């Protein structure tokens, strides 16, 4: 899934009072009107499904749009806009039949053409979608996106208004999971073509087809979702209003929850902070769910120092991950010495690519790396760690910074920037070492590995590429035997760990708390919450 603003720990911060927010937070009894109050840690960078790459944006998009399918909390595939579908015997052709009563928020019917247009818009190189590669499983998609093919040759065809035919390059077992992901959402062609700024904010121009509408967006302050009367299944949507306050500091959001001003803390919204986690646990309020997600440090291999593989390995081995999760994050996270979380089928066992806190091994790699760089002492190195503004990420970075200083003698500095600026910085390779989190877009190892297939993938962000790695990923895509495919993906992961363009830190656990009145609100293994299913009960 996507880059995400995951907050796992926090320190104290000044209390923010919602009494000054204004009419958005006018008190209305949940029993009279179903009003859910949430917070999120950052301004969403975009609400255009073709351009979004992060969970902050996805928290809006997934609730105001609906794809052909959607994932239930138990990860089963459920009908969305498509009421049914058929797959050819060879697994290459999917034929979707759309609901007759699916409508846009402006009253237009949702048609197969909306999906064909939206998906080809993602693939159009002029769109510059960082997520275009997720569609490369479709026949002709990669050629079109790379400029070597054309839109008409892509295997996406609106047969008629209610029939969409999709032809894949290879059989793909997780394809129906992908059609629930936000990059695969439809958009209204007439609206998008008429207004280049259609997704700039809450307005009549932001035409969507999901269970909710974005009714208000006060940038860097808050946004409001309301139920969409034109949604085909509106009668089963309980919530009337969802207020989402943008609160950068995790500890402030937690104080607001404890004061009764928020109903839920947890992914993909503001999360449980360090200064509150012990309290929630003691009060038996803390819930923990499996999470197909990783916290990792990406490395810019185009940087002169970080281009050295031995320096990268030294940094990776000189991190005490167990100490970090035991003493800093304290939320049930698991030390990560690989890239694919153990929640993913076939990757449950630790592959043992390297040992945690292997300081002796780290020093050996460091000595070799220094010699190759023409340096005589580790104090001659200064490595900068880039983070997005967050109490949590700053504390993790300080822990790692101290470990590198004590065990390697390397000086490290830390810089931070706000979320959108940070994403641009990382994408432009304007960093040495940068923290990011990644949630699976679909619960399969390829969601963690495919982004590094080529240097041109919009989510690679490392400058690293390897022809053998690309060949393995391509081979896995073509492999129809599940066990053989997992074996190939493990080879790819091992190759990548041998070169270390990404340093795994820990696998997330999804910790969350919610008020007793909140029903059916728990994140799935991908960190998703479908607000369509949420309701409020009496005290």
WOCORTA-V458734 format. One record per residue. N is the residue number from 1. RES is the residue in one letter. PSI is psi as a letter, one per 30 degrees, with the letter a starting at -180 (* if undefined). OMEGA is omega in radians with two decimals (NA if undefined). D_LAST is the distance of its C-alpha to the last C-alpha in whole Angstrom. Layout:
n->N res->RES psi->PSI omega->OMEGA d_last->D_LAST
n->N res->RES psi->PSI omega->OMEGA d_last->D_LAST
This chain:
n->1 res->X psi->b omega->-2.13 d_last->36
n->2 res->X psi->l omega->2.98 d_last->36
n->3 res->X psi->k omega->-3.11 d_last->37
n->4 res->X psi->l omega->-3.03 d_last->33
n->5 res->X psi->h omega->-3.05 d_last->32
n->6 res->X psi->k omega->3.11 d_last->30
n->7 res->X psi->k omega->-3.11 d_last->29
n->8 res->X psi->f omega->-3.13 d_last->29
n->9 res->X psi->l omega->3.13 d_last->30
n->10 res->X psi->l omega->3.06 d_last->30
n->11 res->X psi->l omega->-3.08 d_last->31
n->12 res->X psi->l omega->3.10 d_last->30
n->13 res->X psi->l omega->-3.11 d_last->30
n->14 res->X psi->k omega->-3.12 d_last->29
n->15 res->X psi->k omega->3.07 d_last->26
n->16 res->X psi->k omega->-3.14 d_last->25
n->17 res->X psi->k omega->3.11 d_last->23
n->18 res->X psi->f omega->-3.11 d_last->22
n->19 res->X psi->f omega->-3.12 d_last->22
n->20 res->X psi->f omega->-3.04 d_last->26
n->21 res->X psi->e omega->3.10 d_last->25
n->22 res->X psi->a omega->-2.98 d_last->25
n->23 res->X psi->f omega->-3.13 d_last->24
n->24 res->X psi->e omega->-3.07 d_last->23
n->25 res->X psi->h omega->3.02 d_last->20
n->26 res->X psi->k omega->-3.06 d_last->19
n->27 res->X psi->k omega->3.06 d_last->16
n->28 res->X psi->k omega->-3.13 d_last->14
n->29 res->X psi->k omega->3.13 d_last->11
n->30 res->X psi->f omega->3.13 d_last->9
n->31 res->X psi->f omega->3.10 d_last->9
n->32 res->X psi->e omega->3.13 d_last->12
n->33 res->X psi->k omega->-3.07 d_last->14
n->34 res->X psi->j omega->-3.08 d_last->13
n->35 res->X psi->j omega->-3.13 d_last->14
n->36 res->X psi->k omega->-3.14 d_last->14
n->37 res->X psi->k omega->-3.10 d_last->16
n->38 res->X psi->l omega->2.99 d_last->18
n->39 res->X psi->l omega->3.10 d_last->21
n->40 res->X psi->l omega->-2.92 d_last->25
n->41 res->X psi->f omega->-3.07 d_last->28
n->42 res->X psi->l omega->2.99 d_last->31
n->43 res->X psi->k omega->3.08 d_last->32
n->44 res->X psi->k omega->-3.13 d_last->32
n->45 res->X psi->e omega->-3.14 d_last->36
n->46 res->X psi->l omega->3.03 d_last->36
n->47 res->X psi->g omega->3.04 d_last->34
n->48 res->X psi->j omega->-3.10 d_last->38
n->49 res->X psi->f omega->-3.11 d_last->37
n->50 res->X psi->f omega->-3.02 d_last->41
n->51 res->X psi->f omega->-3.08 d_last->41
n->52 res->X psi->k omega->3.09 d_last->37
n->53 res->X psi->g omega->-2.98 d_last->38
n->54 res->X psi->l omega->-3.06 d_last->35
n->55 res->X psi->f omega->3.09 d_last->31
n->56 res->X psi->e omega->3.04 d_last->30
n->57 res->X psi->e omega->-3.10 d_last->32
n->58 res->X psi->f omega->-3.14 d_last->31
n->59 res->X psi->f omega->3.03 d_last->27
n->60 res->X psi->e omega->-2.99 d_last->28
n->61 res->X psi->e omega->-3.08 d_last->31
n->62 res->X psi->f omega->-3.12 d_last->29
n->63 res->X psi->f omega->3.11 d_last->26
n->64 res->X psi->f omega->3.04 d_last->29
n->65 res->X psi->l omega->3.01 d_last->31
n->66 res->X psi->k omega->3.12 d_last->32
n->67 res->X psi->a omega->3.12 d_last->35
n->68 res->X psi->e omega->3.14 d_last->37
n->69 res->X psi->l omega->2.93 d_last->34
n->70 res->X psi->l omega->-3.12 d_last->31
n->71 res->X psi->k omega->3.04 d_last->30
n->72 res->X psi->l omega->-3.12 d_last->27
n->73 res->X psi->f omega->3.12 d_last->25
n->74 res->X psi->g omega->3.08 d_last->27
n->75 res->X psi->g omega->3.02 d_last->30
n->76 res->X psi->l omega->-3.14 d_last->32
n->77 res->X psi->k omega->-3.14 d_last->33
n->78 res->X psi->l omega->3.09 d_last->32
n->79 res->X psi->k omega->3.02 d_last->33
n->80 res->X psi->c omega->3.04 d_last->32
n->81 res->X psi->e omega->3.07 d_last->35
n->82 res->X psi->k omega->3.10 d_last->37
n->83 res->X psi->f omega->3.12 d_last->37
n->84 res->X psi->l omega->3.10 d_last->39
n->85 res->X psi->l omega->3.09 d_last->42
n->86 res->X psi->k omega->3.10 d_last->45
n->87 res->X psi->k omega->3.12 d_last->47
n->88 res->X psi->l omega->-3.09 d_last->51
n->89 res->X psi->e omega->-3.13 d_last->52
n->90 res->X psi->g omega->3.09 d_last->53
n->91 res->X psi->g omega->-3.05 d_last->50
n->92 res->X psi->f omega->-3.03 d_last->51
n->93 res->X psi->k omega->3.07 d_last->50
n->94 res->X psi->k omega->3.10 d_last->47
n->95 res->X psi->j omega->-3.09 d_last->46
n->96 res->X psi->k omega->3.04 d_last->43
n->97 res->X psi->k omega->-3.07 d_last->42
n->98 res->X psi->l omega->3.10 d_last->40
n->99 res->X psi->k omega->3.13 d_last->38
n->100 res->X psi->f omega->-3.07 d_last->39
n->101 res->X psi->g omega->3.07 d_last->36
n->102 res->X psi->k omega->-3.04 d_last->35
n->103 res->X psi->l omega->2.99 d_last->35
n->104 res->X psi->l omega->-3.11 d_last->35
n->105 res->X psi->f omega->3.06 d_last->33
n->106 res->X psi->g omega->3.10 d_last->37
n->107 res->X psi->f omega->3.11 d_last->37
n->108 res->X psi->k omega->3.03 d_last->40
n->109 res->X psi->k omega->3.01 d_last->40
n->110 res->X psi->k omega->-3.05 d_last->39
n->111 res->X psi->l omega->3.08 d_last->42
n->112 res->X psi->e omega->3.11 d_last->44
n->113 res->X psi->e omega->3.11 d_last->46
n->114 res->X psi->e omega->3.11 d_last->43
n->115 res->X psi->e omega->3.12 d_last->43
n->116 res->X psi->e omega->-3.14 d_last->46
n->117 res->X psi->e omega->-3.08 d_last->46
n->118 res->X psi->e omega->-3.10 d_last->43
n->119 res->X psi->e omega->3.11 d_last->45
n->120 res->X psi->f omega->3.03 d_last->48
n->121 res->X psi->e omega->3.07 d_last->47
n->122 res->X psi->e omega->-3.07 d_last->45
n->123 res->X psi->f omega->3.13 d_last->49
n->124 res->X psi->k omega->-3.09 d_last->51
n->125 res->X psi->f omega->3.12 d_last->52
n->126 res->X psi->f omega->3.10 d_last->52
n->127 res->X psi->f omega->-3.14 d_last->48
n->128 res->X psi->h omega->3.10 d_last->48
n->129 res->X psi->k omega->3.11 d_last->45
n->130 res->X psi->f omega->-3.11 d_last->45
n->131 res->X psi->g omega->-3.10 d_last->43
n->132 res->X psi->e omega->-3.06 d_last->46
n->133 res->X psi->f omega->3.14 d_last->47
n->134 res->X psi->f omega->3.11 d_last->44
n->135 res->X psi->g omega->-3.07 d_last->46
n->136 res->X psi->f omega->3.03 d_last->49
n->137 res->X psi->f omega->3.14 d_last->48
n->138 res->X psi->k omega->-3.10 d_last->49
n->139 res->X psi->k omega->3.08 d_last->53
n->140 res->X psi->f omega->-3.04 d_last->55
n->141 res->X psi->e omega->-3.10 d_last->52
n->142 res->X psi->e omega->3.13 d_last->53
n->143 res->X psi->e omega->3.12 d_last->57
n->144 res->X psi->e omega->-3.10 d_last->55
n->145 res->X psi->e omega->-3.12 d_last->53
n->146 res->X psi->f omega->3.14 d_last->56
n->147 res->X psi->g omega->-3.13 d_last->58
n->148 res->X psi->f omega->3.12 d_last->60
n->149 res->X psi->a omega->3.13 d_last->59
n->150 res->X psi->l omega->-3.07 d_last->58
n->151 res->X psi->e omega->-3.09 d_last->55
n->152 res->X psi->f omega->-3.11 d_last->56
n->153 res->X psi->f omega->3.13 d_last->57
n->154 res->X psi->k omega->-3.05 d_last->53
n->155 res->X psi->h omega->3.09 d_last->52
n->156 res->X psi->j omega->-3.04 d_last->49
n->157 res->X psi->k omega->2.99 d_last->50
n->158 res->X psi->j omega->-3.10 d_last->49
n->159 res->X psi->e omega->3.01 d_last->51
n->160 res->X psi->a omega->-3.03 d_last->49
n->161 res->X psi->f omega->-3.06 d_last->46
n->162 res->X psi->g omega->-3.08 d_last->44
n->163 res->X psi->k omega->3.09 d_last->46
n->164 res->X psi->k omega->3.12 d_last->46
n->165 res->X psi->k omega->-3.13 d_last->48
n->166 res->X psi->k omega->3.12 d_last->48
n->167 res->X psi->k omega->-3.11 d_last->51
n->168 res->X psi->l omega->3.08 d_last->50
n->169 res->X psi->e omega->3.11 d_last->53
n->170 res->X psi->l omega->3.04 d_last->52
n->171 res->X psi->k omega->-3.06 d_last->50
n->172 res->X psi->j omega->-3.01 d_last->46
n->173 res->X psi->f omega->-3.07 d_last->44
n->174 res->X psi->g omega->-3.07 d_last->41
n->175 res->X psi->e omega->-3.10 d_last->42
n->176 res->X psi->f omega->3.01 d_last->39
n->177 res->X psi->e omega->3.12 d_last->36
n->178 res->X psi->e omega->-3.08 d_last->38
n->179 res->X psi->f omega->3.02 d_last->38
n->180 res->X psi->f omega->-3.07 d_last->34
n->181 res->X psi->l omega->-2.94 d_last->35
n->182 res->X psi->f omega->3.09 d_last->35
n->183 res->X psi->f omega->-3.11 d_last->38
n->184 res->X psi->g omega->3.11 d_last->39
n->185 res->X psi->l omega->3.07 d_last->37
n->186 res->X psi->l omega->2.91 d_last->39
n->187 res->X psi->l omega->-3.12 d_last->40
n->188 res->X psi->j omega->-3.01 d_last->41
n->189 res->X psi->e omega->-3.10 d_last->45
n->190 res->X psi->e omega->-3.13 d_last->46
n->191 res->X psi->e omega->-3.08 d_last->43
n->192 res->X psi->e omega->-3.11 d_last->44
n->193 res->X psi->f omega->-3.11 d_last->48
n->194 res->X psi->f omega->-3.04 d_last->47
n->195 res->X psi->j omega->3.13 d_last->45
n->196 res->X psi->f omega->-3.13 d_last->46
n->197 res->X psi->g omega->-3.06 d_last->43
n->198 res->X psi->f omega->-3.10 d_last->40
n->199 res->X psi->h omega->-3.09 d_last->38
n->200 res->X psi->f omega->-3.12 d_last->38
n->201 res->X psi->a omega->-3.13 d_last->35
n->202 res->X psi->j omega->3.11 d_last->32
n->203 res->X psi->l omega->3.09 d_last->35
n->204 res->X psi->f omega->-3.13 d_last->36
n->205 res->X psi->f omega->3.12 d_last->38
n->206 res->X psi->i omega->-3.05 d_last->36
n->207 res->X psi->k omega->-3.06 d_last->36
n->208 res->X psi->l omega->-3.05 d_last->33
n->209 res->X psi->g omega->-3.06 d_last->32
n->210 res->X psi->a omega->-3.06 d_last->29
n->211 res->X psi->f omega->-3.10 d_last->26
n->212 res->X psi->l omega->3.04 d_last->25
n->213 res->X psi->k omega->3.00 d_last->27
n->214 res->X psi->j omega->-3.02 d_last->28
n->215 res->X psi->f omega->-3.11 d_last->28
n->216 res->X psi->k omega->3.08 d_last->28
n->217 res->X psi->j omega->3.05 d_last->30
n->218 res->X psi->j omega->-2.95 d_last->31
n->219 res->X psi->k omega->-3.12 d_last->33
n->220 res->X psi->g omega->3.13 d_last->32
n->221 res->X psi->d omega->-3.09 d_last->29
n->222 res->X psi->l omega->2.95 d_last->26
n->223 res->X psi->l omega->-3.04 d_last->26
n->224 res->X psi->k omega->3.00 d_last->24
n->225 res->X psi->k omega->3.04 d_last->23
n->226 res->X psi->l omega->-3.10 d_last->23
n->227 res->X psi->k omega->-3.07 d_last->23
n->228 res->X psi->j omega->-3.09 d_last->26
n->229 res->X psi->f omega->3.14 d_last->27
n->230 res->X psi->f omega->3.14 d_last->31
n->231 res->X psi->k omega->-3.00 d_last->29
n->232 res->X psi->f omega->-3.10 d_last->30
n->233 res->X psi->h omega->-3.05 d_last->27
n->234 res->X psi->e omega->-3.09 d_last->25
n->235 res->X psi->f omega->3.12 d_last->24
n->236 res->X psi->g omega->3.06 d_last->22
n->237 res->X psi->j omega->-3.05 d_last->20
n->238 res->X psi->e omega->-3.05 d_last->17
n->239 res->X psi->k omega->3.05 d_last->16
n->240 res->X psi->e omega->-3.05 d_last->18
n->241 res->X psi->k omega->3.00 d_last->18
n->242 res->X psi->j omega->3.09 d_last->19
n->243 res->X psi->k omega->-3.14 d_last->20
n->244 res->X psi->j omega->3.11 d_last->22
n->245 res->X psi->k omega->3.11 d_last->23
n->246 res->X psi->j omega->-3.10 d_last->26
n->247 res->X psi->j omega->-3.04 d_last->27
n->248 res->X psi->e omega->-3.05 d_last->30
n->249 res->X psi->k omega->-3.12 d_last->29
n->250 res->X psi->e omega->-3.10 d_last->27
n->251 res->X psi->e omega->3.10 d_last->26
n->252 res->X psi->e omega->3.10 d_last->25
n->253 res->X psi->e omega->3.13 d_last->22
n->254 res->X psi->e omega->3.08 d_last->21
n->255 res->X psi->e omega->3.11 d_last->21
n->256 res->X psi->e omega->3.08 d_last->19
n->257 res->X psi->e omega->-3.12 d_last->16
n->258 res->X psi->f omega->3.11 d_last->16
n->259 res->X psi->f omega->3.12 d_last->16
n->260 res->X psi->g omega->-3.09 d_last->13
n->261 res->X psi->f omega->3.07 d_last->15
n->262 res->X psi->l omega->-3.08 d_last->15
n->263 res->X psi->f omega->-3.02 d_last->13
n->264 res->X psi->k omega->2.95 d_last->15
n->265 res->X psi->k omega->3.13 d_last->19
n->266 res->X psi->l omega->3.14 d_last->21
n->267 res->X psi->k omega->0.06 d_last->24
n->268 res->X psi->g omega->-3.12 d_last->25
n->269 res->X psi->a omega->3.12 d_last->23
n->270 res->X psi->k omega->-2.93 d_last->23
n->271 res->X psi->l omega->-3.13 d_last->24
n->272 res->X psi->k omega->-3.06 d_last->23
n->273 res->X psi->l omega->-3.10 d_last->26
n->274 res->X psi->e omega->-3.07 d_last->28
n->275 res->X psi->f omega->-3.14 d_last->27
n->276 res->X psi->f omega->-2.98 d_last->23
n->277 res->X psi->e omega->3.13 d_last->24
n->278 res->X psi->e omega->3.11 d_last->25
n->279 res->X psi->e omega->3.13 d_last->22
n->280 res->X psi->e omega->-3.13 d_last->20
n->281 res->X psi->e omega->-3.14 d_last->22
n->282 res->X psi->e omega->-3.14 d_last->22
n->283 res->X psi->g omega->-3.13 d_last->18
n->284 res->X psi->h omega->3.10 d_last->18
n->285 res->X psi->f omega->-2.98 d_last->16
n->286 res->X psi->k omega->3.04 d_last->19
n->287 res->X psi->k omega->3.11 d_last->20
n->288 res->X psi->k omega->-3.12 d_last->23
n->289 res->X psi->k omega->3.05 d_last->25
n->290 res->X psi->l omega->-3.03 d_last->29
n->291 res->X psi->j omega->3.08 d_last->30
n->292 res->X psi->i omega->-3.03 d_last->33
n->293 res->X psi->l omega->-3.10 d_last->34
n->294 res->X psi->k omega->2.99 d_last->36
n->295 res->X psi->j omega->-3.07 d_last->37
n->296 res->X psi->l omega->3.04 d_last->41
n->297 res->X psi->j omega->3.05 d_last->44
n->298 res->X psi->l omega->-3.08 d_last->46
n->299 res->X psi->k omega->3.09 d_last->49
n->300 res->X psi->j omega->-3.05 d_last->52
n->301 res->X psi->f omega->3.04 d_last->55
n->302 res->X psi->f omega->3.06 d_last->57
n->303 res->X psi->k omega->-3.05 d_last->57
n->304 res->X psi->e omega->-3.13 d_last->60
n->305 res->X psi->e omega->-3.05 d_last->59
n->306 res->X psi->f omega->3.03 d_last->56
n->307 res->X psi->f omega->-3.11 d_last->58
n->308 res->X psi->j omega->-3.05 d_last->59
n->309 res->X psi->e omega->-3.13 d_last->58
n->310 res->X psi->e omega->3.04 d_last->59
n->311 res->X psi->e omega->3.13 d_last->57
n->312 res->X psi->e omega->-3.14 d_last->54
n->313 res->X psi->e omega->3.11 d_last->54
n->314 res->X psi->e omega->3.13 d_last->54
n->315 res->X psi->e omega->-3.11 d_last->51
n->316 res->X psi->e omega->-3.06 d_last->49
n->317 res->X psi->f omega->-3.06 d_last->51
n->318 res->X psi->h omega->3.07 d_last->50
n->319 res->X psi->k omega->3.10 d_last->46
n->320 res->X psi->i omega->-3.07 d_last->45
n->321 res->X psi->e omega->3.13 d_last->42
n->322 res->X psi->e omega->3.08 d_last->41
n->323 res->X psi->e omega->3.14 d_last->41
n->324 res->X psi->e omega->-3.07 d_last->39
n->325 res->X psi->f omega->3.13 d_last->36
n->326 res->X psi->e omega->-2.96 d_last->36
n->327 res->X psi->f omega->-3.08 d_last->36
n->328 res->X psi->d omega->-3.08 d_last->35
n->329 res->X psi->e omega->2.98 d_last->32
n->330 res->X psi->g omega->-3.08 d_last->31
n->331 res->X psi->g omega->3.13 d_last->29
n->332 res->X psi->g omega->3.09 d_last->30
n->333 res->X psi->l omega->3.14 d_last->33
n->334 res->X psi->k omega->3.05 d_last->36
n->335 res->X psi->k omega->-3.09 d_last->39
n->336 res->X psi->j omega->3.01 d_last->41
n->337 res->X psi->g omega->3.08 d_last->45
n->338 res->X psi->a omega->-3.03 d_last->45
n->339 res->X psi->f omega->-3.06 d_last->43
n->340 res->X psi->k omega->-3.10 d_last->41
n->341 res->X psi->l omega->3.14 d_last->38
n->342 res->X psi->f omega->3.04 d_last->38
n->343 res->X psi->f omega->-3.09 d_last->35
n->344 res->X psi->k omega->-3.11 d_last->38
n->345 res->X psi->k omega->3.13 d_last->40
n->346 res->X psi->f omega->-3.09 d_last->43
n->347 res->X psi->g omega->-3.08 d_last->43
n->348 res->X psi->f omega->-3.07 d_last->41
n->349 res->X psi->k omega->3.07 d_last->44
n->350 res->X psi->j omega->-3.09 d_last->45
n->351 res->X psi->f omega->3.06 d_last->48
n->352 res->X psi->h omega->3.12 d_last->49
n->353 res->X psi->e omega->3.04 d_last->51
n->354 res->X psi->l omega->-3.11 d_last->51
n->355 res->X psi->k omega->3.09 d_last->50
n->356 res->X psi->k omega->3.08 d_last->47
n->357 res->X psi->h omega->3.12 d_last->48
n->358 res->X psi->i omega->-3.02 d_last->52
n->359 res->X psi->e omega->3.12 d_last->54
n->360 res->X psi->e omega->3.09 d_last->57
n->361 res->X psi->e omega->3.13 d_last->57
n->362 res->X psi->e omega->-3.12 d_last->55
n->363 res->X psi->e omega->3.08 d_last->58
n->364 res->X psi->e omega->3.10 d_last->61
n->365 res->X psi->e omega->-3.12 d_last->59
n->366 res->X psi->e omega->-3.14 d_last->59
n->367 res->X psi->e omega->3.12 d_last->63
n->368 res->X psi->e omega->-3.14 d_last->64
n->369 res->X psi->e omega->3.12 d_last->62
n->370 res->X psi->e omega->3.12 d_last->63
n->371 res->X psi->e omega->-3.14 d_last->67
n->372 res->X psi->f omega->3.11 d_last->66
n->373 res->X psi->f omega->-3.14 d_last->65
n->374 res->X psi->g omega->-3.14 d_last->68
n->375 res->X psi->l omega->-3.09 d_last->66
n->376 res->X psi->f omega->-3.05 d_last->67
n->377 res->X psi->k omega->-3.13 d_last->64
n->378 res->X psi->f omega->3.12 d_last->60
n->379 res->X psi->f omega->3.09 d_last->60
n->380 res->X psi->f omega->3.13 d_last->62
n->381 res->X psi->k omega->2.92 d_last->59
n->382 res->X psi->j omega->-3.09 d_last->56
n->383 res->X psi->k omega->-3.11 d_last->53
n->384 res->X psi->k omega->3.06 d_last->50
n->385 res->X psi->k omega->3.12 d_last->46
n->386 res->X psi->k omega->3.10 d_last->45
n->387 res->X psi->l omega->2.92 d_last->41
n->388 res->X psi->l omega->-3.04 d_last->38
n->389 res->X psi->j omega->-3.09 d_last->37
n->390 res->X psi->k omega->3.02 d_last->34
n->391 res->X psi->e omega->-3.08 d_last->34
n->392 res->X psi->e omega->-3.06 d_last->33
n->393 res->X psi->e omega->3.09 d_last->36
n->394 res->X psi->e omega->-3.12 d_last->38
n->395 res->X psi->e omega->3.08 d_last->37
n->396 res->X psi->e omega->-3.13 d_last->38
n->397 res->X psi->e omega->3.12 d_last->41
n->398 res->X psi->e omega->3.09 d_last->42
n->399 res->X psi->e omega->-3.13 d_last->42
n->400 res->X psi->e omega->3.10 d_last->44
n->401 res->X psi->e omega->-3.14 d_last->47
n->402 res->X psi->e omega->3.12 d_last->47
n->403 res->X psi->e omega->3.11 d_last->48
n->404 res->X psi->e omega->3.13 d_last->51
n->405 res->X psi->e omega->-3.07 d_last->52
n->406 res->X psi->e omega->-2.99 d_last->53
n->407 res->X psi->f omega->3.13 d_last->53
n->408 res->X psi->f omega->-3.08 d_last->55
n->409 res->X psi->g omega->-3.11 d_last->57
n->410 res->X psi->k omega->3.04 d_last->55
n->411 res->X psi->k omega->3.08 d_last->54
n->412 res->X psi->k omega->3.05 d_last->51
n->413 res->X psi->l omega->-3.12 d_last->49
n->414 res->X psi->k omega->3.01 d_last->46
n->415 res->X psi->l omega->3.14 d_last->45
n->416 res->X psi->k omega->3.08 d_last->42
n->417 res->X psi->l omega->-3.14 d_last->41
n->418 res->X psi->l omega->-2.85 d_last->38
n->419 res->X psi->e omega->-3.08 d_last->37
n->420 res->X psi->e omega->3.10 d_last->39
n->421 res->X psi->e omega->3.14 d_last->42
n->422 res->X psi->e omega->3.12 d_last->42
n->423 res->X psi->e omega->3.11 d_last->41
n->424 res->X psi->e omega->-3.14 d_last->45
n->425 res->X psi->e omega->-3.12 d_last->46
n->426 res->X psi->e omega->3.14 d_last->46
n->427 res->X psi->e omega->-3.13 d_last->47
n->428 res->X psi->g omega->-3.09 d_last->50
n->429 res->X psi->h omega->3.10 d_last->51
n->430 res->X psi->i omega->-3.09 d_last->51
n->431 res->X psi->l omega->2.96 d_last->50
n->432 res->X psi->e omega->3.08 d_last->51
n->433 res->X psi->k omega->-3.05 d_last->48
n->434 res->X psi->k omega->3.13 d_last->44
n->435 res->X psi->k omega->3.00 d_last->41
n->436 res->X psi->l omega->2.97 d_last->39
n->437 res->X psi->l omega->3.13 d_last->36
n->438 res->X psi->k omega->3.02 d_last->36
n->439 res->X psi->k omega->3.12 d_last->34
n->440 res->X psi->k omega->3.02 d_last->35
n->441 res->X psi->f omega->3.10 d_last->36
n->442 res->X psi->l omega->-2.96 d_last->36
n->443 res->X psi->i omega->-3.13 d_last->36
n->444 res->X psi->k omega->-3.09 d_last->40
n->445 res->X psi->e omega->-3.11 d_last->42
n->446 res->X psi->f omega->3.11 d_last->44
n->447 res->X psi->f omega->3.12 d_last->41
n->448 res->X psi->f omega->-3.00 d_last->42
n->449 res->X psi->e omega->-3.02 d_last->45
n->450 res->X psi->f omega->-3.07 d_last->47
n->451 res->X psi->f omega->-3.13 d_last->46
n->452 res->X psi->g omega->-3.11 d_last->49
n->453 res->X psi->e omega->3.09 d_last->51
n->454 res->X psi->l omega->3.12 d_last->53
n->455 res->X psi->f omega->-3.09 d_last->53
n->456 res->X psi->f omega->3.11 d_last->52
n->457 res->X psi->k omega->-3.05 d_last->49
n->458 res->X psi->f omega->3.14 d_last->47
n->459 res->X psi->g omega->3.13 d_last->44
n->460 res->X psi->e omega->2.99 d_last->47
n->461 res->X psi->g omega->-3.12 d_last->47
n->462 res->X psi->f omega->-3.02 d_last->50
n->463 res->X psi->g omega->-3.08 d_last->53
n->464 res->X psi->k omega->2.99 d_last->54
n->465 res->X psi->l omega->-3.10 d_last->55
n->466 res->X psi->k omega->-3.08 d_last->57
n->467 res->X psi->e omega->3.13 d_last->59
n->468 res->X psi->e omega->3.11 d_last->59
n->469 res->X psi->e omega->3.12 d_last->55
n->470 res->X psi->e omega->3.14 d_last->55
n->471 res->X psi->e omega->3.12 d_last->57
n->472 res->X psi->e omega->3.12 d_last->55
n->473 res->X psi->e omega->3.11 d_last->52
n->474 res->X psi->e omega->3.12 d_last->54
n->475 res->X psi->e omega->3.12 d_last->55
n->476 res->X psi->e omega->3.13 d_last->52
n->477 res->X psi->e omega->-3.09 d_last->51
n->478 res->X psi->f omega->-3.06 d_last->54
n->479 res->X psi->k omega->-3.12 d_last->53
n->480 res->X psi->f omega->3.10 d_last->52
n->481 res->X psi->j omega->-3.04 d_last->52
n->482 res->X psi->e omega->-3.11 d_last->48
n->483 res->X psi->e omega->3.11 d_last->50
n->484 res->X psi->e omega->3.13 d_last->52
n->485 res->X psi->e omega->3.11 d_last->50
n->486 res->X psi->e omega->3.11 d_last->48
n->487 res->X psi->e omega->3.12 d_last->51
n->488 res->X psi->e omega->3.13 d_last->52
n->489 res->X psi->e omega->3.08 d_last->49
n->490 res->X psi->e omega->3.05 d_last->50
n->491 res->X psi->e omega->3.14 d_last->53
n->492 res->X psi->e omega->3.12 d_last->52
n->493 res->X psi->e omega->-3.14 d_last->49
n->494 res->X psi->e omega->3.11 d_last->52
n->495 res->X psi->e omega->-3.12 d_last->54
n->496 res->X psi->e omega->3.11 d_last->52
n->497 res->X psi->f omega->3.07 d_last->51
n->498 res->X psi->f omega->-3.13 d_last->55
n->499 res->X psi->f omega->2.97 d_last->55
n->500 res->X psi->h omega->2.98 d_last->52
n->501 res->X psi->f omega->3.08 d_last->51
n->502 res->X psi->k omega->3.13 d_last->47
n->503 res->X psi->j omega->3.12 d_last->46
n->504 res->X psi->k omega->-3.13 d_last->43
n->505 res->X psi->d omega->3.08 d_last->41
n->506 res->X psi->l omega->3.03 d_last->38
n->507 res->X psi->k omega->-3.10 d_last->36
n->508 res->X psi->l omega->2.79 d_last->32
n->509 res->X psi->k omega->-3.09 d_last->29
n->510 res->X psi->j omega->3.12 d_last->26
n->511 res->X psi->k omega->-3.14 d_last->23
n->512 res->X psi->l omega->3.05 d_last->20
n->513 res->X psi->l omega->3.13 d_last->16
n->514 res->X psi->l omega->3.13 d_last->13
n->515 res->X psi->l omega->-3.11 d_last->10
n->516 res->X psi->f omega->-3.12 d_last->7
n->517 res->X psi->f omega->-3.05 d_last->6
n->518 res->X psi->k omega->-3.08 d_last->10
n->519 res->X psi->k omega->3.02 d_last->12
n->520 res->X psi->h omega->3.12 d_last->15
n->521 res->X psi->j omega->3.05 d_last->16
n->522 res->X psi->k omega->-3.10 d_last->19
n->523 res->X psi->k omega->3.04 d_last->22
n->524 res->X psi->a omega->-3.08 d_last->25
n->525 res->X psi->f omega->3.10 d_last->29
n->526 res->X psi->g omega->3.14 d_last->30
n->527 res->X psi->g omega->-3.11 d_last->27
n->528 res->X psi->k omega->2.95 d_last->26
n->529 res->X psi->k omega->3.11 d_last->22
n->530 res->X psi->j omega->-3.09 d_last->23
n->531 res->X psi->f omega->3.08 d_last->20
n->532 res->X psi->e omega->-3.07 d_last->21
n->533 res->X psi->f omega->-3.01 d_last->19
n->534 res->X psi->k omega->3.05 d_last->16
n->535 res->X psi->l omega->3.11 d_last->13
n->536 res->X psi->k omega->3.13 d_last->9
n->537 res->X psi->l omega->3.07 d_last->6
n->538 res->X psi->l omega->3.11 d_last->4
n->539 res->X psi->* omega->NA d_last->0
